[in-house]
Structure formats: C-alpha cells, structure tokens
Amino acid sequence: MTEKIAGVAVPDSALAREATEFIREVEPPLLYDHSRRVYFFGSLQGKRLGLKPDAELLYVGAMFHDLGLTEGHRSDQRFELDGADAARRFLASRNVPEIDVRKVWEAIALHTTPEVPYRLEPEVALVTAGVETDVLGFGYGELAKEDIDAVVAAHPRPDFKNRILRAFTDGFKDRPGTTFGTMNADVLEHFVPDFKHTDFVEVIRDSDWPE
C-alpha cells in the first residue's frame, strides 16, 4: 500500500523500501524522522515552486542526507560527503544509472550550500528545500498549516532545535577542519570550547606567496 502524507506519496518501490530500512536501522530516531520530513517538505516546496523531481531519487537523497553525522558512517571528510558517498554506493550496488546517482550525490553533498542547489536538477534543489524548511524554517510560512501538521504528526520533532544542534556538534566536532568555509563552523563556535573557525582572510595573508 502506498504511504501518503499531506498529499505526498512515498515511492512504492524496492529501492525506497530498502533505503527506509537501511536508514531506520543505522540512524537514531531524531535523524530518521528529520530525513523523512525533509522528503515531505521538499516535495511540498517542489509543488509550490513548480518543480517535478523523480520522487524515488528525492526520497533517497532525503533519507541519506545526514548519514555522515551518524557514528559508524563518519570519516575525516565533510559530513555531507560521507552521506553522499554512502548514497552513491547504495545506488550503484542496485544498478541505478550513473546520471541518477550523480543527482542524488549532488543533492546530499550540496545540501548545506546556499543558493547553488536551486540552479540544479529538481532532486538536488528539493533536498535542500526540505532541509531548509525543517531546520531553518525557510519557506515554512509558504506551506499550508494542515500539511505541516500532517507531516509533524507522522514524524514528530520534540525539542528539535536543540537536539539537531547537538547532533550536528557530535557529528563533526572531531573533524573541525572540515567545517572551513561552511556554516557548520558556526555550530562548533557555539558549542565547542576554544574552537576558532579558520579565517579565510588569514589563510590568504599567511599563504606561502610573498605578496
């Protein structure tokens, strides 16, 4: 039976079911519920913006986008790349065409990069749109209250603001250098004592170039 929330259907496919099972098994409920909301909010924002994504690819991108915050799936690179690389392996092992794998990879890798995703394919744009709605509240006022309520009823967000900030902090506090040039440095400056973000101006001034 097709699952539908706020008029948005979850793809009824083996690929989507396997993505759900995998993420439900490895991520804590906080990130699982957040990832599901990202799919629904991204889809709703897509309807508002007139974007028509491949729902299956959007779903996988949404489900995997924060995997790099999860213990056991972290490396020494940016957490966005951990999730993107994991999604690539997941899709490639199921013989998904490379053009579609790339869309999902870019959707995850760029989901914390403002503006750029909206110039790319709908799947890329709408993972970011879903994240921005659920985490930052961007576009919140553009969605119908009954749709928001339906999504949150299915995937609650108790104390979400504080809990997601803790998840971000835990997810990359051990690799602070990877936050250079990203908004993630703001998280560490708030919650990790003595952290100081790498200053872009200082990098230029202190480079090996004589002038």
CORMO-V256476 format. One record per pair of residues at least 6 apart in sequence whose C-alpha atoms are under 7 Angstrom apart, sorted by the first residue. I is the first residue (numbers start at 1). J is the second residue. Records with the same first field share a line. If there is no record, write none. Layout:
I: J / J
This chain:
2: 9 / 10 / 12
3: 9 / 10
4: 10
5: 150 / 151
6: 147 / 150 / 151
8: 40 / 43
11: 55 / 56
16: 56 / 59 / 60
19: 60
23: 32 / 63
24: 32
27: 70
33: 155
35: 62 / 63
36: 62 / 63
37: 151 / 155
38: 62 / 127 / 130 / 131 / 134
39: 58 / 59 / 62 / 127 / 130
40: 151
41: 130 / 133
42: 126 / 127 / 129 / 130
43: 126
45: 129
46: 52 / 126
51: 122
52: 122
53: 122 / 123
54: 123
57: 104 / 123
58: 123 / 127
61: 104 / 107 / 108 / 127
62: 127
64: 83 / 87
65: 80 / 83 / 84 / 108
66: 80 / 83
67: 73 / 83
68: 74 / 79 / 80 / 82 / 83
69: 79 / 167 / 168 / 171
70: 171
73: 82
74: 82
75: 82
76: 175
77: 178
78: 178
80: 108 / 109
81: 109
83: 108
84: 105 / 108 / 109
85: 105
87: 105
88: 101 / 105
91: 101
103: 123 / 124
104: 124
106: 124
107: 123 / 124 / 125 / 127
110: 117
111: 127 / 128
117: 124 / 125 / 128
118: 125
132: 138
133: 139 / 140
169: 187 / 188 / 191
173: 188
179: 185
180: 197 / 198
185: 197
188: 195
189: 195 / 196
